[in-house]
Amino acid sequence: PGMQRIDVDVASEGLLASGYKEAHKGTLVLVFINESAEEKILGANKESNLSNKKIITYTTSATTSLAKSNTIFNKLLIPAKSIVTVVVN
């Protein structure tokens, strides 16, 4: 509730993405679905201002279920056949 959908562009075959932003708090949520059998590595483009931001990720795959991780958005690993939710505060 209260979030607006935003455009998210990914130039990687087999990778789907959607994004949502909460304007008042500045919270950004990105959801990546990797349909391929290969892991994907994402980097933030300069226009996004996400480089070096602290993020929380939640990963669900064949071997994990909502595995939480605190990291920095430099190179984000999206495992094969997984869903990764990224929260930026």
Rosetta blueprint (number, residue, H / E / L):
1 P L
2 G L
3 M L
4 Q E
5 R E
6 I E
7 D L
8 V L
9 D L
10 V L
11 A L
12 S L
13 E L
14 G L
15 L E
16 L E
17 A E
18 S E
19 G E
20 Y E
21 K E
22 E E
23 A L
24 H L
25 K L
26 G L
27 T E
28 L E
29 V E
30 L E
31 V E
32 F E
33 I E
34 N E
35 E L
36 S L
37 A L
38 E L
39 E L
40 K E
41 I E
42 L E
43 G E
44 A L
45 N L
46 K H
47 E H
48 S H
49 N L
50 L L
51 S L
52 N L
53 K L
54 K E
55 I E
56 I E
57 T E
58 Y E
59 T E
60 T E
61 S L
62 A L
63 T L
64 T L
65 S L
66 L L
67 A E
68 K E
69 S E
70 N E
71 T E
72 I E
73 F L
74 N L
75 K E
76 L E
77 L E
78 I E
79 P L
80 A L
81 K L
82 S E
83 I E
84 V E
85 T E
86 V E
87 V E
88 V E
89 N L
